Every structure is written in structure tokens, then in C-alpha cells.
């Protein structure tokens, strides 16, 4: 039973009792006392009604205030009534509502700012729910997960509260930070993926450029004088008149050849360091691909390798440095040839819709352990490899602003894809 109902029942019972008593007074012909009793009862009823109104008003205010808070309507405020006790309650309620409204406004502003910051952040942000499943993903993180769905499994394996460097396709490097926060009393996890590819490339280039320059300086300073001395000795014909001197002459010639090979070896490294900015002009990519294929057809040695083309019949123009792009394609095709043991196919596919060039081969593929190191300087899976071929390709394509990747997408199917825009 509600409080106001109890009050009404109580007042009604008292006044009913008073009426019964006044009835007995009337039966005893006590008219004077009866009139006095009736007046008192009437006054009591008036006072009771007035007290009821004064007592019930705070309850009404409380109920309205509770309903407003339940509806999260923090704009409802009450006006003073002129009654001290009620006005004190009204004042407390109004101050509480003002505080709640300000707090709600502040929280909403912070929430909208944080949401905007997450959505526009160049850092990939992933927020998990209480069960560890994806709850919220910003556009940067979504683009990474769309391109590499397997990354989420690697992220799940990272221990919460730690950071790790993650390399994807041997090219892009991300700094992963996995941490936790408290939401409604429960722990949740968020992951931040910051790309540091450009910084790592710059640091790598600074280091290997310094090393290569130092090596080239020492090699040139040594090989030049040595070759000069050997050539001067070979020009002295009287030194080689005797038959037993021919063996020494042959050895000296071999030394010159080896020094020349060393110069070529260092020149290859120097090309990587001295790569200029791309001098972009209109280039027919279809014609360039066919030209490179014809050139590399003679480099297949004794292997039975067939070139296949899925190219448009019309010219396909791109803005590129023709010499640099030719060198990049040559290195890519050379790696594809080396990946094929005896018999295989190298296919050139130019997808006009996605503006993507794919050079695929059905060779042995890339070992999983080698994937992260593919474009690292001086890394090579070949016995006599220098480890600069793919690094040079990387620098050329970065010079042109092209996205690219190299991966084995299926057994005996390895693709080098270049996004031309």
C-alpha cells in the first residue's frame, strides 16, 4: 500500500470515529457540544487536506525526478514553492540535475572526440569485447585485416601488456601494442598497430649506404693499384719469354679477372645506394613487359620455361622512370626463373580494373621462415646471392609510390603484385 493511501485511510478513520462520537452527543441532545464537535471535525478535515497537499507534494516531486532520471532527461527542473522544506528538496534536486547534465555533456563530448580520433587515426586501433572477439575496428586497422586476415591470429597470440614488431609479407612493419582498460568494471583489451615501415627503411638505407660506401672506397683503393701493378708486369715481355713463366702469367691474368669481378660486385651495391629520384614519363607498360620478357627469355639457361601473357591489346600508359621500371621487372623475372627448377611457367597479368600487375610463377615457392626477410638488405636464399635484387626492386617501386607484395598464395603459385596507383 502506498504512503499516501495509508495517510488517507488513517485520516478517514479518525474523522469517521469523530463523526460517530458526535452522533452519540447529538442523541443525548447536547446540541451545543454537537455543533462544536462538527466545527472541530470540519476544521480538522481542512487541516488534514492542507497537510496532505504539503506532504504529498515532495513525494510528487520525487517521483517526477526519479522518472526523469530513469529517462535520462536531465533538463527537468522544479520551481520553488515557497515552502521551506519542499524548496530545500527542490534546490538539492536542481543542483543534482545540473551536475548530472554537465557530467553527461562532458562525457558525450569526450566520447565523440575519442570516437573521431579513433576513426581518423593513422594508427590501426582494434577494440575487443569481453570474450576477446572484435568489437570495434577503425578504418586503418580494417584495411590491414582485409588485406591480411591471418594477422588477427598473430595479434591474438601477443601477450596483453606487451609490444612486438610484426612484419607482413616481408615488407610492411608494424609496431603492435596490446593493452587493457576497464569498462563497466570488466577488463577489455585494445590493440594499436602503428606502421613504422618508412622509418625502418630509412634507418636500413642509412646503415647499408654507409657500409657500401666504405666497402667501395676500400675495394677501389686496393683493386686499382693492384691491377695497375699487375698490368705493368704483364707488359714486360721479357719476363714471360721462358716457358715456366707462363703459369705465373696465367695466374696474374686470373687475378686481374677476379679483381674485375670484385669491381662489378661492388658496382651492383653502388647502384643501390646511388639510385636517383624517378624521372617519370609516359611509358607503355605492355610494351615494356614484352621487351623484358624477350630479354629474359635468353636467361632461362637450359630450363624449359614458358612465358604467358594476359595483357590488353592496346597500350597501357603509366608515369614511370623507364630505366628503373625495366630494372625492377628484370630482377622480378630473374627471381621467378631461379625459383623454377627445370620446367615451369611465368605469367604476366595486367588487371585493368584494379590497375594491378601480377607476375606469377609455378616454382618451389617461398619458405615460411623466409617470408619476413624477403626485402631485407643483403638477405638471399640463393647460395651465391648478394641479397640486393629485391632490395633494389623495393627502392625503385617506393620511388614510384607503388604498393607491392611478394608471397606464395598457393602451392606452386608465387605472385609478385604491383599496385600501379
C-alpha positions as CSV (number, residue, x, y, z in Angstrom):
1,X,0.0,0.0,0.0
2,X,1.3,3.4,-1.0
3,X,2.2,6.0,1.7
4,X,-0.4,8.5,0.6
5,X,-3.1,5.8,0.6
6,X,-2.1,4.9,4.2
7,X,-2.4,8.6,5.1
8,X,-5.8,9.0,3.6
9,X,-7.1,5.8,5.3
10,X,-5.7,6.9,8.6
11,X,-7.3,10.4,8.4
12,X,-10.6,9.0,7.2
13,X,-10.7,6.5,10.1
14,X,-10.0,9.2,12.6
15,X,-12.7,11.6,11.3
16,X,-15.2,8.8,10.9
17,X,-14.6,7.9,14.6
18,X,-15.2,11.6,15.4
19,X,-18.4,11.7,13.5
20,X,-19.6,8.6,15.3
21,X,-18.8,10.2,18.6
22,X,-20.6,13.4,17.6
23,X,-23.6,11.3,16.7
24,X,-23.8,10.0,20.2
25,X,-23.6,13.6,21.5
26,X,-26.5,14.5,19.2
27,X,-28.6,11.6,20.6
28,X,-28.0,12.9,24.1
29,X,-29.5,16.3,22.9
30,X,-26.2,18.1,23.5
31,X,-26.8,20.5,20.6
32,X,-24.1,22.9,21.7
33,X,-21.4,20.3,22.1
34,X,-22.6,18.6,18.8
35,X,-22.1,21.9,16.9
36,X,-18.7,22.5,18.4
37,X,-17.7,18.9,17.5
38,X,-18.9,19.3,13.9
39,X,-16.9,22.6,13.6
40,X,-13.8,20.9,15.0
41,X,-14.2,18.0,12.6
42,X,-14.6,20.3,9.6
43,X,-11.5,22.3,10.7
44,X,-9.6,19.0,11.2
45,X,-10.6,17.9,7.7
46,X,-9.5,21.2,6.2
47,X,-6.2,21.0,8.1
48,X,-5.7,17.3,7.1
49,X,-6.3,18.1,3.4
50,X,-3.8,21.0,3.6
51,X,-1.2,18.8,5.4
52,X,-1.9,16.1,2.8
53,X,-1.1,18.6,0.0
54,X,2.0,19.8,1.7
55,X,3.2,16.3,2.5
56,X,2.4,14.7,-0.8
57,X,4.0,17.5,-3.0
58,X,7.6,16.4,-2.2
59,X,6.6,12.8,-3.0
60,X,5.2,14.0,-6.4
61,X,8.5,15.9,-7.0
62,X,10.5,12.9,-6.0
63,X,8.5,10.7,-8.3
64,X,8.8,13.1,-11.3
65,X,12.5,13.5,-10.6
66,X,13.0,9.7,-10.4
67,X,11.2,9.3,-13.7
68,X,13.3,12.0,-15.3
69,X,16.5,10.3,-14.2
70,X,15.2,6.9,-15.4
71,X,14.6,8.5,-18.8
72,X,18.0,10.2,-18.7
73,X,16.2,13.6,-19.2
74,X,18.5,16.0,-17.3
75,X,16.6,19.1,-18.5
76,X,13.7,18.7,-16.0
77,X,14.0,21.2,-13.1
78,X,11.5,22.3,-10.4
79,X,10.4,25.8,-9.4
80,X,10.4,26.9,-5.7
81,X,7.1,26.5,-4.0
82,X,7.6,28.9,-1.1
83,X,7.6,26.1,1.4
84,X,10.9,25.8,3.2
85,X,11.2,22.0,3.4
86,X,10.0,21.5,-0.2
87,X,12.2,24.3,-1.5
88,X,15.2,22.7,0.1
89,X,14.4,19.4,-1.6
90,X,13.8,21.3,-4.9
91,X,17.2,23.1,-4.6
92,X,19.1,19.8,-3.9
93,X,17.4,18.1,-6.9
94,X,18.1,21.0,-9.2
95,X,21.8,21.1,-8.3
96,X,22.0,17.3,-8.7
97,X,20.4,17.6,-12.2
98,X,22.7,20.4,-13.2
99,X,25.7,18.3,-12.1
100,X,24.4,15.2,-14.0
101,X,23.7,17.2,-17.1
102,X,27.2,18.8,-17.1
103,X,28.8,15.4,-16.5
104,X,26.8,13.8,-19.3
105,X,27.7,16.7,-21.7
106,X,31.4,16.3,-20.8
107,X,31.3,12.6,-21.2
108,X,29.5,12.9,-24.6
109,X,32.0,15.5,-25.8
110,X,34.9,13.3,-24.8
111,X,33.2,10.2,-26.3
112,X,32.6,12.0,-29.6
113,X,36.2,13.4,-29.6
114,X,37.7,9.9,-28.8
115,X,35.5,8.3,-31.5
116,X,36.5,10.8,-34.1
117,X,40.2,10.4,-33.1
118,X,40.0,6.7,-33.4
119,X,38.3,6.8,-36.8
120,X,40.7,9.3,-38.3
121,X,43.9,8.0,-36.6
122,X,46.7,6.8,-38.9
123,X,47.3,4.1,-36.3
124,X,45.3,1.0,-36.6
125,X,43.1,0.5,-33.4
126,X,41.3,-2.7,-32.6
127,X,39.0,-2.9,-29.5
128,X,37.9,-6.4,-28.3
129,X,34.8,-7.3,-26.4
130,X,34.8,-9.2,-23.0
131,X,35.2,-12.5,-24.8
132,X,38.2,-11.4,-26.9
133,X,36.2,-11.0,-30.2
134,X,36.4,-8.0,-32.4
135,X,34.2,-5.2,-31.1
136,X,35.4,-2.1,-32.9
137,X,37.9,-1.6,-35.7
138,X,39.0,1.8,-37.1
139,X,39.5,2.2,-40.9
140,X,43.3,1.8,-40.8
141,X,43.1,-1.4,-38.9
142,X,40.2,-2.7,-41.1
143,X,42.3,-2.1,-44.2
144,X,45.2,-4.2,-42.7
145,X,42.8,-7.0,-41.7
146,X,41.1,-7.0,-45.1
147,X,44.4,-7.4,-46.9
148,X,45.9,-9.8,-44.4
149,X,43.2,-11.8,-42.5
150,X,45.8,-14.0,-40.9
151,X,47.2,-11.1,-38.9
152,X,44.4,-11.3,-36.3
153,X,45.6,-14.7,-35.2
154,X,49.1,-13.3,-34.7
155,X,47.7,-10.4,-32.8
156,X,45.7,-12.8,-30.5
157,X,48.9,-14.7,-29.7
158,X,50.6,-11.5,-28.4
159,X,50.6,-11.2,-24.6
160,X,48.5,-8.4,-23.2
161,X,50.6,-5.6,-21.8
162,X,53.5,-6.2,-24.2
163,X,54.6,-4.8,-27.5
164,X,56.0,-6.5,-30.6
165,X,57.3,-5.7,-34.1
166,X,55.2,-7.5,-36.7
167,X,56.4,-7.8,-40.3
168,X,53.9,-8.6,-43.1
169,X,54.8,-10.0,-46.5
170,X,58.4,-9.2,-45.7
171,X,57.7,-5.5,-46.5
172,X,55.4,-3.6,-44.1
173,X,56.4,-3.5,-40.5
174,X,54.0,-2.6,-37.6
175,X,54.7,-1.9,-34.0
176,X,52.0,-3.7,-32.1
177,X,51.0,-2.5,-28.6
178,X,48.5,-4.7,-26.8
179,X,47.0,-3.3,-23.5
180,X,43.8,-3.4,-21.4
181,X,41.3,-1.0,-20.0
182,X,38.3,-1.3,-17.6
183,X,34.8,-1.0,-19.0
184,X,31.9,-1.2,-16.5
185,X,34.0,-3.0,-14.0
186,X,35.3,-5.6,-16.5
187,X,38.6,-5.9,-18.3
188,X,38.8,-5.4,-22.0
189,X,41.7,-5.4,-24.5
190,X,42.7,-3.0,-27.2
191,X,45.4,-3.3,-29.8
192,X,47.3,-0.4,-31.5
193,X,49.1,-1.0,-34.8
194,X,51.5,1.7,-35.8
195,X,53.2,1.4,-39.2
196,X,56.9,2.0,-38.9
197,X,57.9,0.8,-42.4
198,X,59.2,4.1,-43.7
199,X,61.3,4.7,-40.5
200,X,62.8,1.2,-40.8
201,X,63.5,1.6,-44.5
202,X,65.2,5.0,-43.8
203,X,67.3,3.5,-41.0
204,X,68.2,0.5,-43.1
205,X,69.2,2.7,-46.0
206,X,71.3,4.9,-43.9
207,X,73.2,2.0,-42.4
208,X,73.8,-0.1,-45.6
209,X,74.6,3.1,-47.6
210,X,77.4,3.9,-45.1
211,X,78.7,0.3,-45.2
212,X,78.6,0.1,-49.0
213,X,80.4,3.4,-49.4
214,X,83.1,2.3,-47.0
215,X,83.4,-1.1,-48.8
216,X,83.6,0.6,-52.2
217,X,86.2,3.0,-51.1
218,X,88.4,0.3,-49.7
219,X,87.9,-2.0,-52.7
220,X,88.7,0.7,-55.2
221,X,91.7,1.9,-53.3
222,X,93.0,-1.6,-53.3
223,X,92.0,-3.1,-56.6
224,X,93.1,-0.1,-58.7
225,X,96.8,-0.1,-57.7
226,X,97.0,-3.9,-57.7
227,X,95.6,-4.1,-61.3
228,X,98.0,-1.3,-62.3
229,X,101.0,-3.2,-60.9
230,X,99.9,-6.5,-62.5
231,X,99.3,-4.9,-65.9
232,X,102.7,-3.3,-65.8
233,X,104.3,-6.6,-65.0
234,X,102.4,-8.3,-67.9
235,X,103.6,-5.6,-70.3
236,X,107.2,-6.6,-69.6
237,X,107.5,-9.2,-72.3
238,X,111.0,-10.3,-71.3
239,X,109.5,-11.6,-68.1
240,X,107.5,-14.2,-70.0
241,X,109.9,-15.5,-72.6
242,X,110.6,-18.6,-70.6
243,X,108.1,-21.4,-70.7
244,X,107.9,-21.9,-67.0
245,X,106.8,-18.2,-66.6
246,X,103.6,-18.9,-68.5
247,X,102.0,-20.4,-65.4
248,X,102.7,-17.2,-63.4
249,X,101.4,-15.1,-66.3
250,X,98.2,-17.1,-66.3
251,X,97.8,-16.7,-62.6
252,X,98.3,-12.9,-62.9
253,X,95.6,-12.7,-65.6
254,X,93.2,-14.7,-63.3
255,X,93.9,-12.2,-60.5
256,X,93.0,-9.3,-62.9
257,X,89.8,-11.1,-63.8
258,X,88.9,-11.7,-60.2
259,X,89.6,-8.0,-59.4
260,X,87.3,-7.0,-62.2
261,X,84.6,-9.3,-60.8
262,X,85.1,-7.7,-57.5
263,X,84.6,-4.2,-59.1
264,X,81.4,-5.5,-60.8
265,X,80.3,-6.9,-57.4
266,X,80.8,-3.5,-55.7
267,X,79.2,-1.6,-58.6
268,X,76.0,-3.6,-58.0
269,X,75.9,-2.4,-54.4
270,X,76.7,1.1,-55.5
271,X,73.7,1.2,-57.8
272,X,71.5,0.5,-54.8
273,X,73.0,3.5,-52.9
274,X,73.1,5.9,-55.9
275,X,69.5,5.2,-57.1
276,X,68.2,8.6,-58.2
277,X,64.7,10.0,-57.9
278,X,62.4,8.6,-60.6
279,X,62.3,10.6,-63.8
280,X,58.7,9.9,-64.6
281,X,57.4,10.0,-68.1
282,X,54.6,8.3,-70.0
283,X,55.6,4.7,-70.6
284,X,53.7,1.9,-72.4
285,X,53.7,-0.8,-69.7
286,X,52.6,-3.5,-72.1
287,X,55.5,-2.8,-74.5
288,X,57.9,-2.7,-71.6
289,X,56.7,-6.1,-70.2
290,X,57.1,-7.8,-73.6
291,X,60.5,-6.2,-74.1
292,X,61.7,-7.5,-70.7
293,X,60.2,-11.0,-71.4
294,X,62.1,-11.2,-74.7
295,X,65.3,-10.1,-73.0
296,X,64.9,-12.6,-70.1
297,X,64.0,-15.5,-72.4
298,X,67.7,-15.9,-73.2
299,X,68.5,-16.1,-69.4
300,X,66.5,-19.2,-68.8
301,X,69.6,-21.3,-69.5
302,X,68.6,-25.0,-70.0
303,X,65.3,-24.7,-68.2
304,X,62.0,-25.2,-70.1
305,X,60.3,-22.0,-69.0
306,X,57.3,-20.6,-70.9
307,X,56.1,-17.0,-70.7
308,X,52.4,-16.4,-70.7
309,X,50.7,-13.0,-71.1
310,X,47.3,-11.7,-70.1
311,X,47.8,-8.2,-71.3
312,X,45.5,-5.7,-73.1
313,X,45.8,-5.4,-76.8
314,X,46.0,-1.6,-76.6
315,X,48.9,0.3,-75.0
316,X,48.6,0.9,-71.2
317,X,50.3,4.1,-70.2
318,X,51.8,4.8,-66.8
319,X,54.0,7.6,-65.4
320,X,57.3,5.9,-64.6
321,X,61.1,6.0,-65.0
322,X,61.5,3.6,-67.9
323,X,65.1,2.6,-66.9
324,X,64.2,2.0,-63.3
325,X,61.0,0.1,-64.0
326,X,62.8,-2.1,-66.6
327,X,65.5,-3.0,-64.0
328,X,62.8,-3.8,-61.4
329,X,60.9,-6.1,-63.8
330,X,64.2,-7.8,-64.8
331,X,65.0,-8.5,-61.2
332,X,61.5,-9.8,-60.6
333,X,61.6,-12.1,-63.6
334,X,65.1,-13.3,-62.8
335,X,63.9,-14.3,-59.3
336,X,61.0,-16.2,-60.9
337,X,63.3,-18.0,-63.2
338,X,65.6,-19.0,-60.3
339,X,62.5,-20.3,-58.4
340,X,61.7,-22.8,-61.2
341,X,63.9,-25.8,-61.1
342,X,63.5,-27.3,-64.6
343,X,60.1,-26.8,-66.2
344,X,57.6,-24.1,-65.4
345,X,55.6,-21.0,-66.4
346,X,55.9,-17.3,-65.7
347,X,52.7,-15.4,-66.3
348,X,52.3,-11.6,-66.7
349,X,48.8,-10.4,-65.8
350,X,47.7,-6.8,-66.1
351,X,44.3,-6.2,-64.4
352,X,42.9,-3.0,-65.9
353,X,40.0,-2.8,-63.4
354,X,42.2,-2.9,-60.3
355,X,45.3,-1.4,-62.0
356,X,47.4,-4.2,-60.8
357,X,50.3,-6.0,-62.4
358,X,50.9,-9.6,-61.3
359,X,54.0,-11.6,-62.2
360,X,53.4,-15.2,-61.1
361,X,55.4,-18.4,-61.4
362,X,54.8,-22.1,-60.5
363,X,58.2,-22.6,-58.9
364,X,59.0,-24.1,-55.5
365,X,57.6,-21.1,-53.6
366,X,58.8,-19.1,-50.6
367,X,59.6,-20.9,-47.4
368,X,57.6,-19.6,-44.4
369,X,60.7,-18.8,-42.4
370,X,62.0,-16.6,-45.3
371,X,58.8,-14.5,-45.8
372,X,59.6,-11.8,-43.2
373,X,63.1,-11.3,-44.6
374,X,62.3,-11.1,-48.4
375,X,63.0,-7.4,-48.9
376,X,65.7,-7.0,-46.2
377,X,69.1,-5.8,-47.5
378,X,71.8,-8.5,-48.1
379,X,69.3,-11.3,-47.4
380,X,69.2,-14.0,-50.1
381,X,68.1,-17.6,-50.2
382,X,70.5,-18.3,-53.1
383,X,73.9,-19.9,-52.3
384,X,75.8,-17.2,-54.2
385,X,73.2,-14.4,-53.9
386,X,74.2,-10.9,-52.9
387,X,70.8,-10.0,-51.4
388,X,70.4,-6.7,-53.3
389,X,68.0,-7.8,-56.1
390,X,64.7,-7.4,-54.1
391,X,66.1,-4.5,-52.1
392,X,66.7,-2.7,-55.4
393,X,63.2,-3.6,-56.6
394,X,61.8,-2.3,-53.3
395,X,63.6,1.1,-53.6
396,X,62.5,1.5,-57.2
397,X,58.9,0.8,-56.5
398,X,58.9,3.0,-53.4
399,X,60.4,5.7,-55.6
400,X,57.3,5.4,-57.8
401,X,54.9,5.3,-54.9
402,X,53.6,1.8,-55.9
403,X,52.3,-0.7,-53.4
404,X,53.7,-4.2,-53.9
405,X,53.9,-7.6,-52.3
406,X,55.6,-10.9,-52.9
407,X,54.0,-14.1,-51.5
408,X,53.2,-17.7,-52.2
409,X,49.5,-17.7,-52.5
410,X,49.1,-21.5,-53.1
411,X,51.3,-24.5,-53.6
412,X,53.5,-23.8,-56.7
413,X,52.0,-20.4,-57.2
414,X,54.1,-17.4,-56.1
415,X,52.9,-13.8,-57.1
416,X,54.7,-10.5,-57.2
417,X,51.9,-7.9,-57.4
418,X,52.4,-4.2,-58.1
419,X,49.6,-1.8,-57.4
420,X,50.1,0.9,-60.1
421,X,48.0,3.6,-58.5
